[in-house]
Amino acid sequence: MSKNIAPRESEISLAELRGDCARMAPHWVVPATVTPTPVAPALIHGVTVPAASARMIDSMAVYGD
């Protein structure tokens, strides 16, 4: 039985964490940005929104009023 116990996160120093991140950075792939093509409102159909949801959004100052 192994007696190696991984340290808890609180026991890892910031320098160790930064080192781990630096070693992993080359493995992270940045996806190419894809700009979605705008769709004309006339082409959007078949979407239904429950009345309660529509009232909730309508009452929000950012979207309604």
Short mmCIF file of the C-alpha atoms (twelve columns), coordinates in Angstrom:
data_MODEL
# 
_entry.id   MODEL 
# 
loop_
_atom_site.group_PDB 
_atom_site.id 
_atom_site.type_symbol 
_atom_site.label_atom_id 
_atom_site.label_alt_id 
_atom_site.label_comp_id 
_atom_site.label_asym_id 
_atom_site.label_seq_id 
_atom_site.Cartn_x 
_atom_site.Cartn_y 
_atom_site.Cartn_z 
_atom_site.pdbx_PDB_model_num 
ATOM 1  C CA . MET A 1  0.000   0.000  0.000   1 
ATOM 2  C CA . SER A 2  1.402   3.370  -1.030  1 
ATOM 3  C CA . LYS A 3  1.963   5.965  1.655   1 
ATOM 4  C CA . ASN A 4  2.354   8.829  -0.835  1 
ATOM 5  C CA . ILE A 5  -0.334  11.358 -0.093  1 
ATOM 6  C CA . ALA A 6  -0.983  14.196 -2.513  1 
ATOM 7  C CA . PRO A 7  -0.844  17.607 -0.842  1 
ATOM 8  C CA . ARG A 8  -4.073  19.491 -0.382  1 
ATOM 9  C CA . GLU A 9  -4.571  22.578 -2.535  1 
ATOM 10 C CA . SER A 10 -3.959  24.842 0.449   1 
ATOM 11 C CA . GLU A 11 -0.487  23.285 0.868   1 
ATOM 12 C CA . ILE A 12 0.618   24.130 -2.681  1 
ATOM 13 C CA . SER A 13 2.406   27.442 -2.999  1 
ATOM 14 C CA . LEU A 14 1.520   30.046 -5.590  1 
ATOM 15 C CA . ALA A 15 4.928   29.545 -7.216  1 
ATOM 16 C CA . GLU A 16 4.258   25.803 -7.594  1 
ATOM 17 C CA . LEU A 17 0.824   26.496 -9.055  1 
ATOM 18 C CA . ARG A 18 2.269   28.979 -11.542 1 
ATOM 19 C CA . GLY A 19 4.936   26.451 -12.502 1 
ATOM 20 C CA . ASP A 20 2.299   23.769 -13.082 1 
ATOM 21 C CA . CYS A 21 0.303   26.158 -15.274 1 
ATOM 22 C CA . ALA A 22 3.414   27.139 -17.251 1 
ATOM 23 C CA . ARG A 23 4.190   23.477 -17.949 1 
ATOM 24 C CA . MET A 24 0.604   22.822 -19.086 1 
ATOM 25 C CA . ALA A 25 0.271   25.937 -21.278 1 
ATOM 26 C CA . PRO A 26 1.837   24.333 -24.389 1 
ATOM 27 C CA . HIS A 27 -0.782  21.564 -24.181 1 
ATOM 28 C CA . TRP A 28 -3.749  23.965 -24.300 1 
ATOM 29 C CA . VAL A 29 -5.064  24.532 -27.785 1 
ATOM 30 C CA . VAL A 30 -6.724  27.840 -28.601 1 
ATOM 31 C CA . PRO A 31 -9.584  27.254 -31.032 1 
ATOM 32 C CA . ALA A 32 -9.841  29.477 -34.082 1 
ATOM 33 C CA . THR A 33 -12.415 32.187 -33.604 1 
ATOM 34 C CA . VAL A 34 -15.528 31.562 -35.602 1 
ATOM 35 C CA . THR A 35 -17.824 34.478 -36.315 1 
ATOM 36 C CA . PRO A 36 -21.408 33.283 -36.666 1 
ATOM 37 C CA . THR A 37 -23.227 34.374 -39.792 1 
ATOM 38 C CA . PRO A 38 -26.127 36.711 -38.951 1 
ATOM 39 C CA . VAL A 39 -29.596 35.366 -39.676 1 
ATOM 40 C CA . ALA A 40 -32.368 37.630 -40.913 1 
ATOM 41 C CA . PRO A 41 -35.252 37.823 -38.411 1 
ATOM 42 C CA . ALA A 42 -37.656 36.788 -41.193 1 
ATOM 43 C CA . LEU A 43 -35.887 33.411 -41.373 1 
ATOM 44 C CA . ILE A 44 -36.326 32.648 -37.664 1 
ATOM 45 C CA . HIS A 45 -39.480 30.638 -37.118 1 
ATOM 46 C CA . GLY A 46 -40.768 27.863 -34.932 1 
ATOM 47 C CA . VAL A 47 -39.499 29.372 -31.669 1 
ATOM 48 C CA . THR A 48 -41.983 29.363 -28.820 1 
ATOM 49 C CA . VAL A 49 -41.463 31.098 -25.504 1 
ATOM 50 C CA . PRO A 50 -43.645 30.358 -22.478 1 
ATOM 51 C CA . ALA A 51 -45.733 33.364 -21.458 1 
ATOM 52 C CA . ALA A 52 -44.213 33.431 -17.952 1 
ATOM 53 C CA . SER A 53 -40.696 33.618 -19.416 1 
ATOM 54 C CA . ALA A 54 -41.695 36.372 -21.826 1 
ATOM 55 C CA . ARG A 55 -43.236 38.394 -18.959 1 
ATOM 56 C CA . MET A 56 -40.109 37.928 -16.848 1 
ATOM 57 C CA . ILE A 57 -37.805 39.147 -19.639 1 
ATOM 58 C CA . ASP A 58 -40.183 41.983 -20.500 1 
ATOM 59 C CA . SER A 59 -40.098 43.199 -16.885 1 
ATOM 60 C CA . MET A 60 -36.279 43.385 -16.869 1 
ATOM 61 C CA . ALA A 61 -35.057 46.923 -17.508 1 
ATOM 62 C CA . VAL A 62 -32.180 45.722 -19.700 1 
ATOM 63 C CA . TYR A 63 -34.496 43.902 -22.109 1 
ATOM 64 C CA . GLY A 64 -37.977 45.371 -21.753 1 
ATOM 65 C CA . ASP A 65 -39.242 48.735 -20.544 1 
# 
